[in-house]
Amino acid sequence: MSVQEINDPDLLNHVGSYKQVILKYHSDLCGEECREIMAMFQRLSDQREYKDIVFLRINSENNPTAKKFLEGKKTCIVSIYSKGRLLDSCYAPTRVLVEELLEKLQGG
Protein backbone atom coordinates (compact mmCIF):
# COMPACT_ATOMS: atom_id res chain seq x y z
CA MET A 1 0.00 0.00 0.00
CA SER A 2 1.34 3.42 -0.75
CA VAL A 3 1.72 6.26 1.71
CA GLN A 4 -1.26 8.62 1.65
CA GLU A 5 -0.71 12.38 1.98
CA ILE A 6 -3.36 13.87 4.25
CA ASN A 7 -4.20 17.27 5.72
CA ASP A 8 -5.48 18.46 9.10
CA PRO A 9 -9.21 17.90 8.35
CA ASP A 10 -8.51 14.33 7.15
CA LEU A 11 -6.33 13.38 10.09
CA LEU A 12 -9.02 12.54 12.65
CA ASN A 13 -11.12 10.77 10.03
CA HIS A 14 -8.24 8.54 8.91
CA VAL A 15 -7.01 7.79 12.42
CA GLY A 16 -10.53 6.90 13.53
CA SER A 17 -11.47 4.90 10.44
CA TYR A 18 -8.64 2.38 10.41
CA LYS A 19 -7.55 -0.17 12.98
CA GLN A 20 -3.82 0.54 12.65
CA VAL A 21 -2.26 3.78 11.43
CA ILE A 22 1.29 5.07 11.30
CA LEU A 23 1.72 8.78 10.61
CA LYS A 24 4.92 10.53 9.53
CA TYR A 25 5.16 14.30 9.93
CA HIS A 26 7.27 16.05 7.33
CA SER A 27 8.22 19.51 6.17
CA ASP A 28 9.37 20.99 2.89
CA LEU A 29 12.13 22.69 4.89
CA CYS A 30 13.56 19.47 6.34
CA GLY A 31 15.98 18.70 3.52
CA GLU A 32 17.82 15.55 2.48
CA GLU A 33 17.33 13.67 5.75
CA CYS A 34 13.55 13.89 5.42
CA ARG A 35 13.61 12.80 1.78
CA GLU A 36 15.62 9.71 2.71
CA ILE A 37 13.29 8.89 5.59
CA MET A 38 10.21 9.36 3.41
CA ALA A 39 11.68 6.97 0.80
CA MET A 40 12.27 4.40 3.54
CA PHE A 41 8.74 4.97 4.90
CA GLN A 42 7.36 4.29 1.40
CA ARG A 43 9.37 1.06 1.10
CA LEU A 44 8.05 -0.13 4.47
CA SER A 45 4.46 0.60 3.39
CA ASP A 46 4.94 -1.77 0.44
CA GLN A 47 6.11 -4.69 2.60
CA ARG A 48 3.69 -7.58 3.00
CA GLU A 49 4.05 -7.83 6.78
CA TYR A 50 2.63 -4.31 7.11
CA LYS A 51 -0.26 -4.72 4.65
CA ASP A 52 -2.89 -4.14 7.36
CA ILE A 53 -1.35 -0.85 8.50
CA VAL A 54 -2.35 2.43 6.90
CA PHE A 55 0.69 4.63 6.24
CA LEU A 56 0.01 8.38 6.29
CA ARG A 57 2.10 11.49 6.05
CA ILE A 58 1.24 15.10 6.78
CA ASN A 59 3.12 18.27 5.87
CA SER A 60 3.52 20.35 9.01
CA GLU A 61 4.16 23.52 7.03
CA ASN A 62 0.76 23.44 5.31
CA ASN A 63 -1.36 22.21 8.22
CA PRO A 64 -1.74 24.38 11.35
CA THR A 65 -2.73 21.53 13.69
CA ALA A 66 0.24 19.42 12.62
CA LYS A 67 2.52 22.45 12.88
CA LYS A 68 1.32 23.16 16.43
CA PHE A 69 1.85 19.49 17.39
CA LEU A 70 5.47 19.70 16.20
CA GLU A 71 6.25 22.97 18.00
CA GLY A 72 9.65 22.58 19.60
CA LYS A 73 10.14 19.07 18.16
CA LYS A 74 12.26 17.77 15.35
CA THR A 75 10.44 17.05 12.10
CA CYS A 76 11.16 13.30 11.96
CA ILE A 77 8.24 12.55 14.25
CA VAL A 78 6.25 9.37 13.74
CA SER A 79 3.00 8.57 15.54
CA ILE A 80 1.16 5.26 15.76
CA TYR A 81 -2.57 4.84 16.37
CA SER A 82 -4.60 1.76 17.17
CA LYS A 83 -8.40 1.92 16.83
CA GLY A 84 -8.26 5.73 16.90
CA ARG A 85 -6.11 5.92 20.01
CA LEU A 86 -2.57 7.34 20.04
CA LEU A 87 -0.17 4.62 21.19
CA ASP A 88 3.15 6.42 20.76
CA SER A 89 4.75 9.40 19.09
CA CYS A 90 8.49 9.91 18.92
CA TYR A 91 11.50 11.11 16.97
CA ALA A 92 12.21 8.25 14.55
CA PRO A 93 14.88 9.19 12.01
CA THR A 94 15.95 5.61 11.19
CA ARG A 95 14.42 2.47 9.74
CA VAL A 96 15.12 0.58 12.96
CA LEU A 97 13.13 3.07 15.05
CA VAL A 98 10.21 3.11 12.59
CA GLU A 99 10.19 -0.71 12.54
CA GLU A 100 10.08 -0.72 16.35
CA LEU A 101 6.99 1.49 16.21
CA LEU A 102 5.43 -0.83 13.60
CA GLU A 103 6.07 -3.84 15.85
CA LYS A 104 4.52 -2.01 18.78
CA LEU A 105 1.52 -1.14 16.63
CA GLN A 106 1.03 -4.73 15.50
CA GLY A 107 1.13 -5.85 19.14
CA GLY A 108 -1.31 -3.12 20.25
DODRENNU-933989 format. One record per residue: residue number from 1; residue in one letter; x, y, z of N, C-alpha, C, CB in turn. Coordinates in steps of 0.05 Angstrom, whole numbers, plus 5000, padded with zeros to 4 digits. Glycine has a CB too. Layout:
// DODRENNU-933989
{nr = NUM, rest = a, nX = X, nY = Y, nZ = Z, caX = X, caY = Y, caZ = Z, cX = X, cY = Y, cZ = Z, cbX = X, cbY = Y, cbZ = Z} .
...
***
This chain:
// DODRENNU-933989
{nr = 1, rest = m, nX = 5017, nY = 4977, nZ = 5000, caX = 5000, caY = 5000, caZ = 5000, cX = 5018, cY = 5025, cZ = 5000, cbX = 4981, cbY = 5000, cbZ = 5025} .
{nr = 2, rest = s, nX = 5010, nY = 5045, nZ = 4986, caX = 5027, caY = 5068, caZ = 4985, cX = 5020, cY = 5087, cZ = 5008, cbX = 5023, cbY = 5083, cbZ = 4958} .
{nr = 3, rest = v, nX = 5038, nY = 5105, nZ = 5013, caX = 5034, caY = 5125, caZ = 5034, cX = 5015, cY = 5146, cZ = 5024, cbX = 5062, cbY = 5138, cbZ = 5043} .
{nr = 4, rest = q, nX = 4995, nY = 5152, nZ = 5040, caX = 4975, caY = 5172, caZ = 5033, cX = 4982, cY = 5199, cZ = 5046, cbX = 4947, cbY = 5164, cbZ = 5042} .
{nr = 5, rest = e, nX = 4982, nY = 5220, nZ = 5030, caX = 4986, caY = 5248, caZ = 5040, cX = 4959, cY = 5258, cZ = 5049, cbX = 4998, cbY = 5267, cbZ = 5017} .
{nr = 6, rest = i, nX = 4958, nY = 5267, nZ = 5074, caX = 4933, caY = 5277, caZ = 5085, cX = 4937, cY = 5306, cZ = 5095, cbX = 4923, cbY = 5260, cbZ = 5108} .
{nr = 7, rest = n, nX = 4915, nY = 5319, nZ = 5103, caX = 4916, caY = 5345, caZ = 5114, cX = 4902, cY = 5345, cZ = 5142, cbX = 4903, cbY = 5366, cbZ = 5095} .
{nr = 8, rest = d, nX = 4902, nY = 5368, nZ = 5155, caX = 4890, caY = 5369, caZ = 5182, cX = 4862, cY = 5358, cZ = 5183, cbX = 4891, cbY = 5398, cbZ = 5192} .
{nr = 9, rest = p, nX = 4844, nY = 5368, nZ = 5165, caX = 4816, caY = 5358, caZ = 5167, cX = 4813, cY = 5328, cZ = 5164, cbX = 4799, cbY = 5372, cbZ = 5146} .
{nr = 10, rest = d, nX = 4831, nY = 5316, nZ = 5148, caX = 4830, caY = 5287, caZ = 5143, cX = 4842, cY = 5270, cZ = 5166, cbX = 4844, cbY = 5280, cbZ = 5117} .
{nr = 11, rest = l, nX = 4858, nY = 5283, nZ = 5182, caX = 4873, caY = 5268, caZ = 5202, cX = 4855, cY = 5252, cZ = 5221, cbX = 4891, cbY = 5287, cbZ = 5218} .
{nr = 12, rest = l, nX = 4837, nY = 5265, nZ = 5234, caX = 4820, caY = 5251, caZ = 5253, cX = 4803, cY = 5229, cZ = 5239, cbX = 4801, cbY = 5271, cbZ = 5267} .
{nr = 13, rest = n, nX = 4793, nY = 5235, nZ = 5215, caX = 4778, caY = 5215, caZ = 5201, cX = 4794, cY = 5190, cZ = 5195, cbX = 4767, cbY = 5228, cbZ = 5175} .
{nr = 14, rest = h, nX = 4818, nY = 5194, nZ = 5185, caX = 4835, caY = 5171, caZ = 5178, cX = 4843, cY = 5155, cZ = 5203, cbX = 4860, cbY = 5180, cbZ = 5163} .
{nr = 15, rest = v, nX = 4851, nY = 5169, nZ = 5224, caX = 4860, caY = 5156, caZ = 5248, cX = 4837, cY = 5140, cZ = 5261, cbX = 4871, cbY = 5176, cbZ = 5269} .
{nr = 16, rest = g, nX = 4813, nY = 5151, nZ = 5259, caX = 4789, caY = 5138, caZ = 5271, cX = 4777, cY = 5116, cZ = 5253, cbX = 4769, cbY = 5158, cbZ = 5277} .
{nr = 17, rest = s, nX = 4783, nY = 5117, nZ = 5228, caX = 4771, caY = 5098, caZ = 5209, cX = 4786, cY = 5072, cZ = 5205, cbX = 4768, cbY = 5111, cbZ = 5182} .
{nr = 18, rest = y, nX = 4811, nY = 5071, nZ = 5213, caX = 4827, caY = 5048, caZ = 5208, cX = 4837, cY = 5036, cZ = 5235, cbX = 4851, cbY = 5054, cbZ = 5190} .
{nr = 19, rest = k, nX = 4840, nY = 5010, nZ = 5235, caX = 4849, caY = 4997, caZ = 5260, cX = 4878, cY = 5004, cZ = 5267, cbX = 4847, cbY = 4966, cbZ = 5256} .
{nr = 20, rest = q, nX = 4896, nY = 5005, nZ = 5247, caX = 4924, caY = 5011, caZ = 5253, cX = 4934, cY = 5032, cZ = 5234, cbX = 4941, cbY = 4985, cbZ = 5251} .
{nr = 21, rest = v, nX = 4945, nY = 5053, nZ = 5245, caX = 4955, caY = 5076, caZ = 5229, cX = 4982, cY = 5084, cZ = 5239, cbX = 4935, cbY = 5100, cbZ = 5229} .
{nr = 22, rest = i, nX = 5000, nY = 5089, nZ = 5220, caX = 5026, caY = 5101, caZ = 5226, cX = 5027, cY = 5128, cZ = 5210, cbX = 5050, cbY = 5082, cbZ = 5219} .
{nr = 23, rest = l, nX = 5034, nY = 5149, nZ = 5224, caX = 5034, caY = 5176, caZ = 5212, cX = 5062, cY = 5188, cZ = 5214, cbX = 5014, cbY = 5193, cbZ = 5226} .
{nr = 24, rest = k, nX = 5072, nY = 5197, nZ = 5192, caX = 5098, caY = 5211, caZ = 5191, cX = 5094, cY = 5240, cZ = 5185, cbX = 5117, cbY = 5198, cbZ = 5168} .
{nr = 25, rest = y, nX = 5104, nY = 5257, nZ = 5203, caX = 5103, caY = 5286, caZ = 5199, cX = 5127, cY = 5294, cZ = 5182, cbX = 5103, cbY = 5301, cbZ = 5226} .
{nr = 26, rest = h, nX = 5123, nY = 5312, nZ = 5163, caX = 5145, caY = 5321, caZ = 5147, cX = 5142, cY = 5351, cZ = 5141, cbX = 5147, cbY = 5305, cbZ = 5120} .
{nr = 27, rest = s, nX = 5164, nY = 5362, nZ = 5130, caX = 5164, caY = 5390, caZ = 5123, cX = 5180, cY = 5394, cZ = 5098, cbX = 5176, cbY = 5407, cbZ = 5147} .
{nr = 28, rest = d, nX = 5172, nY = 5413, nZ = 5082, caX = 5187, caY = 5420, caZ = 5058, cX = 5215, cY = 5431, cZ = 5065, cbX = 5172, cbY = 5440, cbZ = 5041} .
{nr = 29, rest = l, nX = 5218, nY = 5441, nZ = 5089, caX = 5243, caY = 5454, caZ = 5098, cX = 5262, cY = 5434, cZ = 5110, cbX = 5237, cbY = 5475, cbZ = 5118} .
{nr = 30, rest = c, nX = 5255, nY = 5409, nZ = 5113, caX = 5271, caY = 5389, caZ = 5127, cX = 5297, cY = 5382, cZ = 5112, cbX = 5255, cbY = 5365, cbZ = 5132} .
{nr = 31, rest = g, nX = 5295, nY = 5380, nZ = 5086, caX = 5320, caY = 5374, caZ = 5070, cX = 5324, cY = 5345, cZ = 5064, cbX = 5343, cbY = 5384, cbZ = 5085} .
{nr = 32, rest = e, nX = 5349, nY = 5338, nZ = 5059, caX = 5356, caY = 5311, caZ = 5050, cX = 5349, cY = 5289, cZ = 5069, cbX = 5386, cbY = 5310, cbZ = 5044} .
{nr = 33, rest = e, nX = 5353, nY = 5294, nZ = 5095, caX = 5347, caY = 5273, caZ = 5115, cX = 5317, cY = 5265, cZ = 5113, cbX = 5353, cbY = 5284, cbZ = 5143} .
{nr = 34, rest = c, nX = 5300, nY = 5284, nZ = 5110, caX = 5271, caY = 5278, caZ = 5108, cX = 5265, cY = 5263, cZ = 5083, cbX = 5254, cbY = 5303, cbZ = 5110} .
{nr = 35, rest = r, nX = 5277, nY = 5270, nZ = 5061, caX = 5272, caY = 5256, caZ = 5036, cX = 5281, cY = 5227, cZ = 5038, cbX = 5287, cbY = 5270, cbZ = 5012} .
{nr = 36, rest = e, nX = 5303, nY = 5222, nZ = 5051, caX = 5312, caY = 5194, caZ = 5054, cX = 5293, cY = 5179, cZ = 5072, cbX = 5341, cbY = 5194, cbZ = 5066} .
{nr = 37, rest = i, nX = 5284, nY = 5191, nZ = 5093, caX = 5266, caY = 5178, caZ = 5112, cX = 5239, cY = 5172, cZ = 5098, cbX = 5262, cbY = 5195, cbZ = 5137} .
{nr = 38, rest = m, nX = 5229, nY = 5192, nZ = 5082, caX = 5204, caY = 5187, caZ = 5068, cX = 5206, cY = 5164, cZ = 5048, cbX = 5195, cbY = 5213, cbZ = 5054} .
{nr = 39, rest = a, nX = 5229, nY = 5162, nZ = 5035, caX = 5234, caY = 5139, caZ = 5016, cX = 5233, cY = 5113, cZ = 5031, cbX = 5260, cbY = 5143, cbZ = 5001} .
{nr = 40, rest = m, nX = 5245, nY = 5112, nZ = 5054, caX = 5245, caY = 5088, caZ = 5071, cX = 5217, cY = 5082, cZ = 5081, cbX = 5265, cbY = 5091, cbZ = 5095} .
{nr = 41, rest = f, nX = 5202, nY = 5102, nZ = 5089, caX = 5175, caY = 5099, caZ = 5098, cX = 5158, cY = 5087, cZ = 5076, cbX = 5163, cbY = 5127, cbZ = 5107} .
{nr = 42, rest = q, nX = 5162, nY = 5097, nZ = 5051, caX = 5147, caY = 5086, caZ = 5028, cX = 5154, cY = 5056, cZ = 5024, cbX = 5154, cbY = 5102, cbZ = 5003} .
{nr = 43, rest = r, nX = 5179, nY = 5049, nZ = 5026, caX = 5187, caY = 5021, caZ = 5022, cX = 5174, cY = 5003, cZ = 5043, cbX = 5218, cbY = 5018, cbZ = 5023} .
{nr = 44, rest = l, nX = 5174, nY = 5013, nZ = 5068, caX = 5161, caY = 4997, caZ = 5089, cX = 5131, cY = 4994, cZ = 5084, cbX = 5165, cbY = 5011, cbZ = 5117} .
{nr = 45, rest = s, nX = 5118, nY = 5014, nZ = 5073, caX = 5089, caY = 5012, caZ = 5068, cX = 5083, cY = 4991, cZ = 5047, cbX = 5078, cbY = 5039, cbZ = 5059} .
{nr = 46, rest = d, nX = 5102, nY = 4984, nZ = 5030, caX = 5099, caY = 4965, caZ = 5009, cX = 5105, cY = 4936, cZ = 5018, cbX = 5117, cbY = 4971, cbZ = 4985} .
{nr = 47, rest = q, nX = 5115, nY = 4933, nZ = 5042, caX = 5122, caY = 4906, caZ = 5052, cX = 5097, cY = 4891, cZ = 5061, cbX = 5143, cbY = 4908, cbZ = 5075} .
{nr = 48, rest = r, nX = 5097, nY = 4866, nZ = 5054, caX = 5074, caY = 4848, caZ = 5060, cX = 5067, cY = 4847, cZ = 5090, cbX = 5079, cbY = 4821, cbZ = 5050} .
{nr = 49, rest = e, nX = 5087, nY = 4846, nZ = 5107, caX = 5081, caY = 4843, caZ = 5136, cX = 5067, cY = 4868, cZ = 5148, cbX = 5107, cbY = 4839, cbZ = 5151} .
{nr = 50, rest = y, nX = 5066, nY = 4890, nZ = 5133, caX = 5053, caY = 4914, caZ = 5142, cX = 5028, cY = 4920, cZ = 5126, cbX = 5072, cbY = 4937, cbZ = 5142} .
{nr = 51, rest = k, nX = 5017, nY = 4901, nZ = 5111, caX = 4995, caY = 4906, caZ = 5093, cX = 4969, cY = 4915, cZ = 5107, cbX = 4989, cbY = 4881, cbZ = 5077} .
{nr = 52, rest = d, nX = 4966, nY = 4909, nZ = 5133, caX = 4942, caY = 4917, caZ = 5147, cX = 4945, cY = 4944, cZ = 5161, cbX = 4935, cbY = 4896, cbZ = 5168} .
{nr = 53, rest = i, nX = 4968, nY = 4957, nZ = 5158, caX = 4973, caY = 4983, caZ = 5170, cX = 4970, cY = 5005, cZ = 5149, cbX = 5001, cbY = 4984, cbZ = 5183} .
{nr = 54, rest = v, nX = 4956, nY = 5026, nZ = 5156, caX = 4953, caY = 5049, caZ = 5138, cX = 4976, cY = 5068, cZ = 5143, cbX = 4925, cbY = 5062, cbZ = 5142} .
{nr = 55, rest = f, nX = 4991, nY = 5074, nZ = 5123, caX = 5014, caY = 5093, caZ = 5125, cX = 5005, cY = 5120, cZ = 5115, cbX = 5038, cbY = 5082, cbZ = 5108} .
{nr = 56, rest = l, nX = 5008, nY = 5140, nZ = 5132, caX = 5000, caY = 5168, caZ = 5126, cX = 5024, cY = 5186, cZ = 5130, cbX = 4976, cbY = 5177, cbZ = 5143} .
{nr = 57, rest = r, nX = 5023, nY = 5209, nZ = 5116, caX = 5042, caY = 5230, caZ = 5121, cX = 5027, cY = 5256, cZ = 5119, cbX = 5066, cbY = 5229, cbZ = 5101} .
{nr = 58, rest = i, nX = 5037, nY = 5276, nZ = 5135, caX = 5025, caY = 5302, caZ = 5136, cX = 5047, cY = 5323, cZ = 5136, cbX = 5006, cbY = 5305, cbZ = 5160} .
{nr = 59, rest = n, nX = 5043, nY = 5344, nZ = 5119, caX = 5062, caY = 5365, caZ = 5117, cX = 5056, cY = 5386, cZ = 5139, cbX = 5061, cbY = 5379, cbZ = 5089} .
{nr = 60, rest = s, nX = 5075, nY = 5389, nZ = 5157, caX = 5070, caY = 5407, caZ = 5180, cX = 5071, cY = 5436, cZ = 5172, cbX = 5091, cbY = 5402, cbZ = 5202} .
{nr = 61, rest = e, nX = 5082, nY = 5443, nZ = 5149, caX = 5083, caY = 5470, caZ = 5141, cX = 5056, cY = 5480, cZ = 5130, cbX = 5105, cbY = 5474, cbZ = 5119} .
{nr = 62, rest = n, nX = 5040, nY = 5462, nZ = 5119, caX = 5015, caY = 5469, caZ = 5106, cX = 4991, cY = 5464, cZ = 5124, cbX = 5012, cbY = 5454, cbZ = 5080} .
{nr = 63, rest = n, nX = 4995, nY = 5452, nZ = 5147, caX = 4973, caY = 5444, caZ = 5164, cX = 4977, cY = 5455, cZ = 5193, cbX = 4970, cbY = 5413, cbZ = 5165} .
{nr = 64, rest = p, nX = 4961, nY = 5474, nZ = 5201, caX = 4965, caY = 5488, caZ = 5227, cX = 4965, cY = 5469, cZ = 5251, cbX = 4945, cbY = 5509, cbZ = 5231} .
{nr = 65, rest = t, nX = 4947, nY = 5449, nZ = 5251, caX = 4945, caY = 5431, caZ = 5274, cX = 4971, cY = 5414, cZ = 5276, cbX = 4921, cbY = 5412, cbZ = 5271} .
{nr = 66, rest = a, nX = 4980, nY = 5404, nZ = 5253, caX = 5005, caY = 5388, caZ = 5252, cX = 5028, cY = 5406, cZ = 5261, cbX = 5010, cbY = 5377, cbZ = 5224} .
{nr = 67, rest = k, nX = 5029, nY = 5431, nZ = 5251, caX = 5050, caY = 5449, caZ = 5258, cX = 5051, cY = 5454, cZ = 5288, cbX = 5047, cbY = 5475, cbZ = 5242} .
{nr = 68, rest = k, nX = 5028, nY = 5458, nZ = 5300, caX = 5026, caY = 5463, caZ = 5329, cX = 5036, cY = 5439, cZ = 5344, cbX = 4998, cbY = 5471, cbZ = 5337} .
{nr = 69, rest = f, nX = 5028, nY = 5415, nZ = 5335, caX = 5037, caY = 5390, caZ = 5348, cX = 5068, cY = 5388, cZ = 5348, cbX = 5025, cbY = 5365, cbZ = 5334} .
{nr = 70, rest = l, nX = 5080, nY = 5397, nZ = 5327, caX = 5109, caY = 5394, caZ = 5324, cX = 5125, cY = 5417, cZ = 5337, cbX = 5117, cbY = 5393, cbZ = 5295} .
{nr = 71, rest = e, nX = 5111, nY = 5437, nZ = 5348, caX = 5125, caY = 5459, caZ = 5360, cX = 5146, cY = 5450, cZ = 5380, cbX = 5105, cbY = 5478, cbZ = 5374} .
{nr = 72, rest = g, nX = 5171, nY = 5459, nZ = 5374, caX = 5193, caY = 5452, caZ = 5392, cX = 5204, cY = 5423, cZ = 5388, cbX = 5185, cbY = 5455, cbZ = 5420} .
{nr = 73, rest = k, nX = 5193, nY = 5409, nZ = 5368, caX = 5203, caY = 5381, caZ = 5363, cX = 5217, cY = 5381, cZ = 5337, cbX = 5179, cbY = 5361, cbZ = 5364} .
{nr = 74, rest = k, nX = 5233, nY = 5360, nZ = 5333, caX = 5245, caY = 5355, caZ = 5307, cX = 5224, cY = 5346, cZ = 5288, cbX = 5269, cbY = 5335, cbZ = 5309} .
{nr = 75, rest = t, nX = 5229, nY = 5348, nZ = 5262, caX = 5209, caY = 5341, caZ = 5242, cX = 5206, cY = 5311, cZ = 5236, cbX = 5214, cbY = 5355, cbZ = 5217} .
{nr = 76, rest = c, nX = 5225, nY = 5295, nZ = 5244, caX = 5223, caY = 5266, caZ = 5239, cX = 5207, cY = 5252, cZ = 5261, cbX = 5252, cbY = 5253, cbZ = 5238} .
{nr = 77, rest = i, nX = 5183, nY = 5262, nZ = 5265, caX = 5165, caY = 5251, caZ = 5285, cX = 5146, cY = 5231, cZ = 5271, cbX = 5148, cbY = 5274, cbZ = 5299} .
{nr = 78, rest = v, nX = 5143, nY = 5208, nZ = 5284, caX = 5125, caY = 5187, caZ = 5275, cX = 5106, cY = 5180, cZ = 5298, cbX = 5141, cbY = 5162, cbZ = 5265} .
{nr = 79, rest = s, nX = 5080, nY = 5179, nZ = 5291, caX = 5060, caY = 5171, caZ = 5311, cX = 5046, cY = 5146, cZ = 5302, cbX = 5039, cbY = 5194, cbZ = 5315} .
{nr = 80, rest = i, nX = 5038, nY = 5129, nZ = 5322, caX = 5023, caY = 5105, caZ = 5315, cX = 4997, cY = 5106, cZ = 5330, cbX = 5039, cbY = 5079, cbZ = 5322} .
{nr = 81, rest = y, nX = 4976, nY = 5097, nZ = 5316, caX = 4949, caY = 5097, caZ = 5327, cX = 4936, cY = 5069, cZ = 5324, cbX = 4931, cbY = 5118, cbZ = 5313} .
{nr = 82, rest = s, nX = 4923, nY = 5060, nZ = 5345, caX = 4908, caY = 5035, caZ = 5343, cX = 4879, cY = 5041, cZ = 5351, cbX = 4920, cbY = 5014, cbZ = 5363} .
{nr = 83, rest = k, nX = 4861, nY = 5034, nZ = 5333, caX = 4832, caY = 5038, caZ = 5337, cX = 4826, cY = 5067, cZ = 5345, cbX = 4821, cbY = 5019, cbZ = 5358} .
{nr = 84, rest = g, nX = 4840, nY = 5086, nZ = 5333, caX = 4835, caY = 5115, caZ = 5338, cX = 4849, cY = 5126, cZ = 5362, cbX = 4806, cbY = 5119, cbZ = 5341} .
{nr = 85, rest = r, nX = 4864, nY = 5110, nZ = 5376, caX = 4878, caY = 5118, caZ = 5400, cX = 4908, cY = 5121, cZ = 5395, cbX = 4872, cbY = 5099, cbZ = 5424} .
{nr = 86, rest = l, nX = 4920, nY = 5143, nZ = 5403, caX = 4949, caY = 5147, caZ = 5401, cX = 4963, cY = 5128, cZ = 5419, cbX = 4956, cbY = 5176, cbZ = 5407} .
{nr = 87, rest = l, nX = 4981, nY = 5111, nZ = 5408, caX = 4997, caY = 5092, caZ = 5424, cX = 5024, cY = 5104, cZ = 5431, cbX = 5000, cbY = 5066, cbZ = 5409} .
{nr = 88, rest = d, nX = 5036, nY = 5118, nZ = 5411, caX = 5063, caY = 5128, caZ = 5415, cX = 5068, cY = 5149, cZ = 5394, cbX = 5084, cbY = 5106, cbZ = 5414} .
{nr = 89, rest = s, nX = 5086, nY = 5168, nZ = 5401, caX = 5095, caY = 5188, caZ = 5382, cX = 5123, cY = 5195, cZ = 5390, cbX = 5076, cbY = 5213, cbZ = 5382} .
{nr = 90, rest = c, nX = 5142, nY = 5193, nZ = 5371, caX = 5170, caY = 5198, caZ = 5378, cX = 5187, cY = 5206, cZ = 5354, cbX = 5182, cbY = 5174, cbZ = 5392} .
{nr = 91, rest = y, nX = 5210, nY = 5216, nZ = 5360, caX = 5230, caY = 5222, caZ = 5339, cX = 5240, cY = 5196, cZ = 5329, cbX = 5253, cbY = 5240, cbZ = 5351} .
{nr = 92, rest = a, nX = 5236, nY = 5191, nZ = 5303, caX = 5244, caY = 5165, caZ = 5291, cX = 5258, cY = 5170, cZ = 5264, cbX = 5219, cbY = 5147, cbZ = 5287} .
{nr = 93, rest = p, nX = 5283, nY = 5177, nZ = 5265, caX = 5298, caY = 5184, caZ = 5240, cX = 5310, cY = 5160, cZ = 5226, cbX = 5318, cbY = 5204, cbZ = 5246} .
{nr = 94, rest = t, nX = 5306, nY = 5136, nZ = 5236, caX = 5319, caY = 5112, caZ = 5224, cX = 5299, cY = 5090, cZ = 5219, cbX = 5342, cbY = 5102, cbZ = 5242} .
{nr = 95, rest = r, nX = 5306, nY = 5072, nZ = 5201, caX = 5288, caY = 5049, caZ = 5195, cX = 5284, cY = 5032, cZ = 5220, cbX = 5301, cbY = 5032, cbZ = 5172} .
{nr = 96, rest = v, nX = 5305, nY = 5028, nZ = 5235, caX = 5302, caY = 5012, caZ = 5259, cX = 5281, cY = 5023, cZ = 5278, cbX = 5330, cbY = 5009, cbZ = 5273} .
{nr = 97, rest = l, nX = 5282, nY = 5049, nZ = 5283, caX = 5263, caY = 5061, caZ = 5301, cX = 5234, cY = 5060, cZ = 5290, cbX = 5270, cbY = 5091, cbZ = 5306} .
{nr = 98, rest = v, nX = 5231, nY = 5064, nZ = 5264, caX = 5204, caY = 5062, caZ = 5252, cX = 5194, cY = 5033, cZ = 5253, cbX = 5205, cbY = 5072, cbZ = 5222} .
{nr = 99, rest = e, nX = 5212, nY = 5014, nZ = 5249, caX = 5204, caY = 4986, caZ = 5251, cX = 5196, cY = 4979, cZ = 5280, cbX = 5226, cbY = 4967, cbZ = 5241} .
{nr = 100, rest = e, nX = 5209, nY = 4990, nZ = 5299, caX = 5202, caY = 4986, caZ = 5327, cX = 5173, cY = 4996, cZ = 5332, cbX = 5222, cbY = 4999, cbZ = 5346} .
{nr = 101, rest = l, nX = 5167, nY = 5019, nZ = 5321, caX = 5140, caY = 5030, caZ = 5324, cX = 5120, cY = 5012, cZ = 5310, cbX = 5138, cbY = 5058, cbZ = 5313} .
{nr = 102, rest = l, nX = 5127, nY = 5002, nZ = 5286, caX = 5109, caY = 4983, caZ = 5272, cX = 5104, cY = 4958, cZ = 5288, cbX = 5120, cbY = 4977, cbZ = 5245} .
{nr = 103, rest = e, nX = 5124, nY = 4947, nZ = 5300, caX = 5121, caY = 4923, caZ = 5317, cX = 5103, cY = 4929, cZ = 5341, cbX = 5149, cbY = 4913, cbZ = 5327} .
{nr = 104, rest = k, nX = 5107, nY = 4952, nZ = 5353, caX = 5090, caY = 4960, caZ = 5376, cX = 5061, cY = 4963, cZ = 5367, cbX = 5100, cbY = 4986, cbZ = 5388} .
{nr = 105, rest = l, nX = 5057, nY = 4974, nZ = 5343, caX = 5030, caY = 4977, caZ = 5333, cX = 5017, cY = 4950, cZ = 5327, cbX = 5031, cbY = 4994, cbZ = 5307} .
{nr = 106, rest = q, nX = 5032, nY = 4932, nZ = 5316, caX = 5021, caY = 4905, caZ = 5310, cX = 5014, cY = 4890, cZ = 5336, cbX = 5040, cbY = 4889, cbZ = 5293} .
{nr = 107, rest = g, nX = 5028, nY = 4896, nZ = 5357, caX = 5023, caY = 4883, caZ = 5383, cX = 5001, cY = 4897, cZ = 5398, cbX = 5048, cbY = 4882, cbZ = 5400} .
{nr = 108, rest = g, nX = 4994, nY = 4922, nZ = 5390, caX = 4974, caY = 4938, caZ = 5405, cX = 4947, cY = 4934, cZ = 5393, cbX = 4981, cbY = 4967, cbZ = 5406} .
***
